[in-house]
């Protein structure tokens, strides 16, 4: 989601080292979706300038959960190596490496285990170099969520 993929998430909001971003899980099916209004779960994704990090949140009954978000941000690595015929380039010539993100849509996943043993897992997509995405998640309590960040 970097997240610059959530660069949670990719991402999610990217700023400085150690930055974090919010993602929301909206119940769409299951026991929580039947409540009026359905509760919204706010999750915090850490290190959103990277391609994975910690994920923490509380379920609607205040049960603490922690896990990981991870986004695939394809990169292209190019190498330049040339022969220099001048003294300026030094013996052996010029050598350079560069890495850049590939434009398009990046995929990612979340996985968390709660204090009571509930497991929440999901998948999301996000645009390259963006801080937002969408996906779905489920938990072992029978709920399905729309994931937005």
C-alpha positions in Angstrom: 0.0 0.0 0.0 6.1 2.2 -0.9 2.6 2.1 0.1 3.9 4.0 -1.7 2.3 1.0 -2.4 -0.7 0.6 2.1 2.8 2.1 0.2 -1.8 0.1 4.7 -1.1 -0.3 3.8 0.2 0.3 0.6 -0.9 2.1 1.2 -1.9 4.2 3.3 -0.6 7.6 4.2 3.1 7.8 3.6 5.2 10.4 5.2 8.2 9.8 7.4 10.0 6.8 8.8 7.8 5.1 11.4 4.7 6.7 9.9 1.3 5.0 10.3 -2.0 5.1 8.5 -5.6 4.2 9.3 -7.7 1.6 7.5 -11.3 0.9 8.1 -13.1 -2.4 8.1 -16.9 -2.1 7.4 -19.0 -5.2 8.1 -20.9 -6.3 5.0 -22.1 -9.8 6.1 -22.3 -11.7 9.3 -23.4 -10.8 12.9 -21.8 -7.4 12.9 -23.5 -6.3 9.6 -26.9 -7.0 11.3 -26.3 -4.4 14.0 -27.8 -0.9 13.4 -25.6 0.9 12.7 -22.9 -1.7 12.0 -19.7 -1.0 13.9 -16.7 0.3 12.0 -13.3 -1.2 13.0 -10.4 1.3 12.7 -7.0 -0.4 12.2 -3.6 1.3 12.4 -1.0 0.2 9.9 2.6 1.0 10.8 5.7 1.7 8.6 3.5 2.6 5.6 6.5 3.9 3.7 7.7 0.3 3.4 6.0 -2.7 1.8 4.9 -4.4 5.1 4.5 -3.6 8.7 2.5 -4.1 11.9 -1.3 -3.9 12.0 -3.2 -3.3 15.2 -6.9 -2.8 16.0 -9.8 -3.6 18.4 -12.8 -5.6 17.4 -16.3 -4.1 18.2 -16.2 -5.9 21.6 -12.8 -4.2 22.4 -10.8 -7.4 21.8 -7.3 -6.4 20.9 -5.8 -7.8 17.6 -2.4 -7.5 16.1 -0.9 -8.8 12.9 0.8 -7.7 9.7 0.0 -6.0 6.4 2.0 -6.6 3.3 1.9 -5.2 -0.2 3.6 -6.3 -3.3 5.3 -3.3 -5.0 7.0 -4.5 -8.1 10.3 -2.7 -8.9 12.5 -2.5 -11.9 16.3 -2.6 -11.3 18.5 -1.2 -14.0 22.3 -1.4 -14.1 24.6 0.7 -16.2 28.2 -0.3 -16.8 30.4 1.3 -19.4 33.9 1.7 -20.4 35.5 5.1 -19.9 38.2 6.2 -22.2 38.9 9.3 -20.1 40.8 9.7 -16.9 37.7 11.3 -15.4 35.6 8.1 -15.5 38.4 6.2 -13.8 39.6 2.8 -14.8 36.7 0.4 -15.4 34.3 3.1 -16.4 31.0 4.1 -15.0 28.8 1.8 -12.9 25.4 2.7 -11.7 22.3 1.0 -10.2 18.8 2.4 -10.0 15.5 1.1 -8.8 12.1 2.4 -9.6 8.5 1.3 -8.9 6.5 -0.2 -11.7 3.3 1.7 -12.4 0.0 -0.2 -12.1 -2.0 -1.9 -9.4 -0.3 -3.6 -6.4 -1.9 -6.3 -4.3 -1.6 -6.9 -0.6 -2.8 -8.9 2.3 -3.6 -8.4 6.0 -3.5 -11.1 8.7 -4.1 -10.6 12.4 -4.8 -12.8 15.4 -6.8 -11.4 18.3 -6.4 -12.0 22.1 -9.4 -14.4 22.1 -8.1 -16.4 19.1 -10.2 -14.7 16.4 -8.3 -14.6 13.1 -8.9 -11.7 10.6 -7.5 -12.0 7.1 -8.0 -10.2 3.9 -6.7 -9.0 0.5 -6.5 -5.5 -1.0 -5.4 -3.7 -4.1 -3.9 -0.2 -4.4 -2.5 2.0 -7.1 1.3 2.3 -7.4 2.6 5.3 -5.4 -0.8 6.0 -3.8 -1.9 6.0 -0.2 -5.3 4.4 -0.7 -6.8 1.1 -1.5 -9.7 -1.3 -1.2 -10.3 -4.9 -0.5 -12.2 -7.5 1.6 -11.5 -9.3 4.8 -13.1 -12.1 6.9 -12.9 -13.2 10.5 -13.4 -16.5 12.2 -16.5 -15.1 13.9 -18.4 -15.3 10.6 -18.1 -11.6 9.5 -17.1 -10.3 6.1 -15.7 -6.7 5.8 -15.1 -4.1 3.2 -11.6 -2.8 3.7 -10.9 0.8 2.8 -7.8 3.0 3.4 
